[in-house]
């Protein structure tokens, strides 16, 4: 296993972190196949993975229980344990202690190393900030219940910069992969946080499994290039090539995925991507853009929307759901559900102002209702099982 520096701290983390959002199940998401999941997690830890990530809603609350059960069997002192507070369910300051204490109980521990504000956005950040989450976290650190406070993020680049600048954060967690390089925080956000000394954790490195089982248009490019690595390894190595990346999380569902990803991590290194590798990424990105039903380049000329709609993000989620429908539609629905109501496609008033400014001449007023119909199914951020994410 290779290890990387974690932001401004002297702590070293394994290049690969074990994300427990997509553990194997026996049916419904809440029904974890515990024998299989325990073997997978133990195998990863025995092979050098030292970072385990979970969250309050994963597997409808059972992910934290499973992690606690495994770590209590001699592993707790060997790992960095991370979990997250469901900020969407925080309504009063007392909720901070209520959630944390419940999580400590489920995880069978007195201390959570890294505690994250889950799926943070500009609106939810302002809410918990006004409720005193920073002051509360200082108390929780002082009494030993948490080590460091960070956040995971799903919103715009501007919102990301706002949150980063609002507090002296030690780390953050962003969605990032080679076909969604400009989505949400994106490359600019990655560099922005790293320059300020934050450790940056990557989630959805394989786009919910979509970059493992490539759609036909991308597969043609892949096959023509003659790449010998697996698509999963290629996508992970693209991230590990970047010095700004502190850790890559993978939500693994099978032992085969654990073995493949651990082996990939053992070969990871900054500067390991060659000119031809970057050329293939460019070709795959171009193929993805060509397959996308709405030709949005995320230039931002359509913004600000007078009604607050985040037009590029809505289109990006829609494109991903259409192109990678087999693996990413449910992910796009979950991310759409997590958007503030005023930013969703459903808030479009069809005023046409954005269409006058769009260089691509996208018929936004006609597209927004279609996007809402396609993505509206999910109600809250939930963990959906995906292959090798």
N, C-alpha and C positions, 0 to 999 in steps of 0.2 A: 504494500500500500504506500502511496505517496502522500505526503502531508504538506499543507500550505499555511502561510502566515495568515492570521485572522485579524485584519485591520491593524489598528495601532497597538493591539495587545501582543504579548509574547507567546500567546497560546497557539499551538499548532492543531489544525483540524485535518481530518482525512479528506482527500480530494473528493471522495464520494460520501454523501450522507444518505442515510436510510430514511426515506419518506414513508410514513405509514398510512397514507391516504387510500392506497389501492391494494390492501392486503387481500389474499385469496379468501373467497367466501364459499359457503355451501348453498347459496341462493340469494337472499336479499342482502343489501349492503351491510346491514347490522349483524348478519350471521357470519362472523369471521371463522374460517377454517383454522381453528387454533393450533392443532398439531402441525399443520403445514406452515402457518405463519411463524410459529415459534422456531421451527427448524431454520427457516429462511433468515430470521433476524439473528439467531445465534451464529449461523454460518458467516454472515456478514461481519459480525463483531469479532468472531474468531479470526477472520481474515484481515483485521485491521481497521475496519470502519469504526470511528469513535464518535460519530454524531448521529443522534436519532431524533427525528422530527415528527411530532404528532400535533393534534389540535382538538379542541373541545368537541366539534361536530363530526370528526372523522368516524366513519362507520357508525353513525348515530350514537356516538359516545363510547363505543366499545374499543376503539383504537387505543385510547389512553389506558384502559384496563388491561389490554393485551400487552402493551409496552411495559406497564408496571409489573405485571406478572413475570415477564422475561427478565427484566433488569433486577428484580428481587432475587433472582437465582445466581447471584455472584457477579453480575455485570455492572451494577449501578455505579460503582466507583471508577469504572474504566471508561465511561462514556460522558459526553456532553449531551445533556437532555434538554430538548427544546419543546415547548408547547405554546399554545396561543389562546388569548382571551377573545371570546366572540363579541366584539364591540357592538355589533348590531343589536344585541340583546341587553346592552348596558343602558339603563335608564336613570340610575341614581348612583351616587358615589359608593353606597354600601354594596353595590353589585361587584365592585372590584374584588373585595375580600370574599364574597360569596362564591364567585367563580374560581378564584385561585385556590381557596381551601378545598373545594370539591375536587379540583384537579389533583392537588397534592394527595388527597385520599385515594383517588383512582390509580394514580401512578405509584402508590406505595412508597412515597419519599417525603422527606421534610424540606427538600430544596430542589428547585428547578433552575438549571444553570442559565438558560436563555429563555426569557419570557417575551412573547411577541404580541402586539396588538394586531389582531387578525384582519386581513383584507382591508387595510386602512385606506380611506379616501379623504378628500378634503373635508367633506361634511362630517364624516364620523370622527375624524381627527379633532375638528373644532368642538364637537360634542364632548368627547372624553377629556379633552384638554380643559374645557370649562368646568367639568366635573372634578377636576383635580387629579388626573391620572399620574402626572409627573410627581406631584407631592406624595401621592399614595405609593408610587413605586419606590421612592426613597425610603419610606417606612418599611416596605416589604423587603428591600435589600438590607436594611439595618437589622431587621429581625431574622434574617437568614432564609426567608422563604424563596427569594429569587436572587439570581446573580446579576444579570444584566437585562435591561429592557430594550427591545427593538420593535420592529414592525414588519409585517408583510404587506404588499402593496398591489392594488388594482385600481388605477385611475390614470389621469393624463400626466404627461411630462411636467407641466406647470404645477400640478398638484403635488407631484413627487418632490420637486425642488422646494416647494413651500414647506412640506413636512420635514424634509432634511434640514432646512435652515431654521426651523422653529425650535429645535432642541439639539443638545449635544449627544446624538445617538451613537452607540458603539457599533451597531450593525443594522442591516435591513435585508429584506428578502423580496426579490422581484421575479416576475415571469420574463423569460428571455430564451430565445433560440434563433436559429439562423433564418427561418422564414418569417419570424415575427420580430425582426431586429429593431424595427422602428415603432413597435406597439408599446403602449403604456410608457414606462420609464425608458425602455429601449437602450440603445448604445449610449446615447447622450446622458441618460440618467445613470447608467452604470459608471461612466467616467466621472460624472459630477459627484456621485457619492464617494467613489474611491479617492478622488482628489481631496475630499474633505476628511479622509481618514476612516471612513466607515468600512467595515468588512461587508462584502456583498455576497449574499447567498442566492443561488439561482434555483428557481422552481420551474416546472414544465419545460425542462431542457429538450425534451423530444416531442413537445407540443401534444401532450396527452396521448402519446404513442403514435401520432400521425407520421412522425419522421422515422418510424420503424417499418411500418407497412405503407409504403409510398403509393399515392394515387398514380394512375396510369401515366399522366403527363410528366410527373417527376421521375417515375420509374424508367421511362424511355431515356431521359437525360442521364440517369444513374447508370443504366446498362450500357449506353453508348460510350460513357467515359471509361468503363472497365475498372471501376474502383473495387479493390479487393477486400477492403474492410466492410463490416456490416454497417447498414445505415445507422444503427444505434451507436456503435462505436464512433463513427464519423461525426455524428451530431454532438456527442459528449466531448470528443477531442477538440472540436471547434471552440467550445467553451473553455476547456482547460488550457488552451493555447493563450488565453488572455490573462495577463498578470492582475487585472482588476478583479477577477473572479476569485473569491476566497473558498467557495465550496459549491458543489453541484449536488442537489438533491434528486434522487430518483425514487418514484413511487413504484416499487416492484411488486409483482403479483405472482411470480413463479420462482422456483429455485434456479431455473435456467437463466432468468434475468439477473438474479443475484450474482451468479457465477460469471456471466458475461460482463456485467458492469464492474465487478471487483477486478477482473482481469484487465479491463480497459483502464481503470483508475491506476493500476500498477504501472501502466505505460505512459501516463499523462505527464505533460511537461509544457511549460511556457515556451513558445517558439518552435513547437513541434509540427505546426501546420506549414506546408510548403506552398510555393506559388501555384502549383497545379491544384492543390486542395482548395485554395481560395478561389481559383477559377471555377471549380466545380460548384462551390457555394453560390457564386454569382449566376451560374447557369440554372441552378435549382431555384434560386430566388426569382429569376426571370420567368421560369416555367410556372411558378406559383402565381406570379402576377398575371400571366397570360390566361391561366385557368380561372382566375377570380372573376366573378360575374360583374362586379362594379370596379371600374378602372381607377380606383382612388390611389393617389400617390402620397397621401398624408401630408400634403404641402401646407395645410392649415388655412388656406385662403378663405375657406367657407366660414371661418370663425372670427369673432364670436357670434354664435347663434342668438338672436334676440330672445329666444325662449330657453336658452341654456343647453340645448341638445349638443352632445359631444358627437358630432357627425362622423369624423374619421374613425373613432373607436367603434361606433355602431357598425359602420361599413366593414371595418377590419374583422369584427366578430362574425359578421354575416359571411364574408368571403371565406374565412377559415372553416366555418360550419358547412359551407357548400363544397369547397374543394376537398376537405378531409372529412366528409360526412360520416364515414364509417367509425372514426375514432374521436372526432373533435366536435361534433354537433352538441353533445351533452355538455362538453366543456364550455363551448360558446354560450349555451343557454345559462349555465351557472354564472359565468362572468357577466352576462347581460343582466341577470337577476340581481347581481351585486351592485350594479350602477345606481347612483342616486336617481330618483324618479325624474327629476328635471333634465337629466342627461340622456335618458333613454329615447329611442326612436319614437315611442308613443307620445312624447311631448312635442313632436313636430306640429306646427300650426300651418304648414304648407304656404308660408308667406312668400317663398321664392327668392328671398334675399341672397341665400347661399348659392343658388343656381346662377345668378348673375356674376358671381365672383369665381366660380369653379372653372379652372383651366381645362379640366377634362369634360366639361359640359354634362356632368352627371345629373340626371333628373331626380334630385334628392327628395322632393315632395312626393313623388310617386314611389320611390324606393323605401322611405322610412316606414310606411305601414306594412310593407312586405317583410321588412326586417323584424318588426315587432311580432308579426304573426309567426314567423319562423322560430324566433328565439324566446318567446314569452313563457314557455312551459314551466321552467324552474322557478321556485319561489324564494329559496335561500341558497347560499353557498353550501353545496353538499359534495361529498366525495363519491365520484363515480369511478368504477373500475375501468382502467384502460391498460393496454399492454405497454410494458416497459416505458413508463413516462419519465 
